[in-house]
């Protein structure tokens, strides 16, 4: 059985709220041919499709892709880190309630929520709400409206999440680093993994992973470029004072505390991810239902001809450990 830890959803009741209160969400719908696009803050966030919120569509697609359990997570465009904090907190609460309701609709769905990360106080409050809803963790952006995850203001949030031993999914959001990324969809193709790489680098070098070992972090899109950069970062730690300013351990030794999804889109990098990060640290992700998703992951994993124990760990056991569940809870 395969557990897919990277699958986004938009609760149907929230979709209706956005349609009704477009001005408040700084959103509108744009029609192009027979497709309808959701535009937030002037940027298209995706073609509105039933797969966002229709469980029957999801279950059929899961069956076709060989997925046994799907972990629902909020659409990252719902984070609204740039918005007024109190409103963002209300939105997070509504998203979390909606995601929990979706997961309650079928035992093949698990779910995680979100936090209004622009406010430490309100995030701490929402963590309690997340737990009361039975959600298995939270998804956060790789940056907080250009703020960084090693910001001192977030320490109480990390401390609470570590105390609870919660799963935290780090997902790229709005990476607009360079005008050079504007053409060719490079904002996504290169920008998204770069955003994740920067977030993981700062969590390591800023000491967050050292100070808060109870958090079970997992990272989208195979951890960005980290599987290919950890040697360079370790070298920097040995020769540069600023790289080792906040930690006193070799950076790559902290990667064993992290999980990385399988979204590489090709066999060779997937094999390297497993070899470099270890088969106990890789979990299946599809990025369903995004157009950049990997719906062939079951076939791709099978083509690697992994040892049986490695395959079992990657397909289900690691995810079950990540979320503190049994792989048999389907």
VENCORFEN-V777905 format. One record per residue. N is the residue number from 1. RES is the residue in one letter. PSI is psi in radians with two decimals (* if undefined). Layout:
BEGIN
N,RES,PSI
N,RES,PSI
END
This chain:
BEGIN
1,X,2.38
2,X,2.30
3,X,2.11
4,X,1.93
5,X,-0.09
6,X,1.53
7,X,2.08
8,X,2.70
9,X,2.71
10,X,1.95
11,X,2.37
12,X,-0.64
13,X,-0.53
14,X,-0.62
15,X,-0.74
16,X,-0.62
17,X,-0.74
18,X,-0.74
19,X,-0.65
20,X,-0.54
21,X,0.95
22,X,-0.65
23,X,-0.75
24,X,-0.62
25,X,0.00
26,X,0.81
27,X,2.75
28,X,2.92
29,X,2.37
30,X,2.25
31,X,2.30
32,X,1.82
33,X,-2.20
34,X,0.31
35,X,2.58
36,X,2.22
37,X,2.45
38,X,2.15
39,X,2.10
40,X,2.24
41,X,0.68
42,X,0.08
43,X,2.30
44,X,2.23
45,X,0.00
46,X,2.67
47,X,2.21
48,X,2.06
49,X,2.68
50,X,-0.49
51,X,-0.36
52,X,-0.67
53,X,-0.08
54,X,1.95
55,X,-0.58
56,X,-0.76
57,X,-0.80
58,X,-0.86
59,X,-0.69
60,X,-0.74
61,X,-0.65
62,X,-0.76
63,X,-0.76
64,X,-0.57
65,X,-0.08
66,X,0.50
67,X,2.24
68,X,-0.79
69,X,2.45
70,X,2.27
71,X,1.88
72,X,2.32
73,X,2.67
74,X,2.62
75,X,2.24
76,X,-0.45
77,X,-0.14
78,X,-0.07
79,X,-0.74
80,X,0.83
81,X,-0.39
82,X,-0.14
83,X,2.96
84,X,2.33
85,X,-0.74
86,X,-0.72
87,X,-0.73
88,X,-0.61
89,X,-0.72
90,X,-0.72
91,X,-0.78
92,X,-0.75
93,X,-0.74
94,X,-0.74
95,X,-0.81
96,X,-0.70
97,X,-0.69
98,X,-0.74
99,X,-0.74
100,X,-0.70
101,X,-0.68
102,X,-0.80
103,X,-0.54
104,X,-0.24
105,X,-0.29
106,X,2.43
107,X,-0.19
108,X,0.03
109,X,2.26
110,X,3.04
111,X,2.65
112,X,2.84
113,X,-2.74
114,X,2.91
115,X,2.64
116,X,1.37
117,X,-0.20
118,X,-0.13
119,X,2.00
120,X,-0.82
121,X,-0.81
122,X,-0.53
123,X,-0.74
124,X,-0.70
125,X,-0.72
126,X,-0.46
127,X,-0.73
128,X,-0.66
129,X,-0.75
130,X,-0.79
131,X,-0.70
132,X,-0.47
133,X,-0.13
134,X,0.26
135,X,2.63
136,X,0.08
137,X,-2.88
138,X,2.66
139,X,2.36
140,X,2.79
141,X,2.71
142,X,-0.22
143,X,2.75
144,X,1.45
145,X,0.88
146,X,-0.04
147,X,2.80
148,X,2.69
149,X,-0.25
150,X,0.25
151,X,2.36
152,X,-0.53
153,X,-0.40
154,X,-0.07
155,X,-0.75
156,X,-0.55
157,X,-0.83
158,X,-0.70
159,X,-0.77
160,X,-0.76
161,X,-0.63
162,X,-0.74
163,X,-0.67
164,X,-0.18
165,X,0.71
166,X,2.68
167,X,2.38
168,X,2.04
169,X,2.06
170,X,2.08
171,X,2.40
172,X,2.65
173,X,2.16
174,X,0.88
175,X,1.86
176,X,0.98
177,X,-0.77
178,X,2.45
179,X,-0.42
180,X,-0.32
181,X,-0.09
182,X,-0.80
183,X,2.84
184,X,0.28
185,X,0.40
186,X,-0.41
187,X,-0.64
188,X,-0.91
189,X,-0.74
190,X,-0.70
191,X,-0.74
192,X,-0.92
193,X,-0.52
194,X,-0.72
195,X,-0.77
196,X,-0.72
197,X,-0.76
198,X,-0.73
199,X,-0.83
200,X,-0.70
201,X,-0.75
202,X,-0.59
203,X,-0.63
204,X,-1.02
205,X,-0.43
206,X,-0.06
207,X,0.09
208,X,-0.76
209,X,-0.56
210,X,-0.78
211,X,-0.42
212,X,1.17
213,X,-0.23
214,X,-0.30
215,X,2.34
216,X,1.55
217,X,2.43
218,X,2.59
219,X,2.37
220,X,2.77
221,X,0.82
222,X,0.46
223,X,0.36
224,X,-2.27
225,X,0.03
226,X,-0.71
227,X,-0.34
228,X,-0.10
229,X,-0.18
230,X,-0.55
231,X,-0.68
232,X,-0.70
233,X,-0.71
234,X,-0.73
235,X,-0.76
236,X,-0.66
237,X,-0.63
238,X,-0.49
239,X,-0.17
240,X,2.23
241,X,-0.70
242,X,-0.48
243,X,-0.59
244,X,0.35
245,X,-0.55
246,X,-0.02
247,X,2.72
248,X,0.53
249,X,2.70
250,X,2.19
251,X,-0.75
252,X,-0.35
253,X,-0.33
254,X,-0.23
255,X,-0.38
256,X,-0.23
257,X,-0.07
258,X,2.78
259,X,2.61
260,X,2.29
261,X,2.97
262,X,0.14
263,X,1.57
264,X,-0.36
265,X,0.17
266,X,2.70
267,X,-0.79
268,X,-0.87
269,X,-0.52
270,X,-0.76
271,X,-0.75
272,X,-0.69
273,X,-0.83
274,X,-0.73
275,X,-0.67
276,X,-0.65
277,X,-0.30
278,X,2.53
279,X,-0.09
280,X,0.00
281,X,0.14
282,X,2.32
283,X,2.67
284,X,2.34
285,X,2.55
286,X,-0.36
287,X,0.50
288,X,2.45
289,X,0.60
290,X,2.67
291,X,-0.30
292,X,0.22
293,X,2.92
294,X,1.58
295,X,-0.10
296,X,0.29
297,X,-0.66
298,X,-0.76
299,X,-0.70
300,X,-0.74
301,X,-0.75
302,X,-0.61
303,X,-0.29
304,X,-0.27
305,X,0.90
306,X,2.72
307,X,2.62
308,X,-0.73
309,X,-0.68
310,X,-0.78
311,X,-0.74
312,X,-0.73
313,X,-0.86
314,X,-0.72
315,X,-0.58
316,X,-0.69
317,X,-0.71
318,X,-0.73
319,X,-0.72
320,X,-0.71
321,X,-0.72
322,X,-0.74
323,X,0.10
324,X,0.59
325,X,3.00
326,X,2.42
327,X,-0.26
328,X,-0.03
329,X,1.17
330,X,*
END
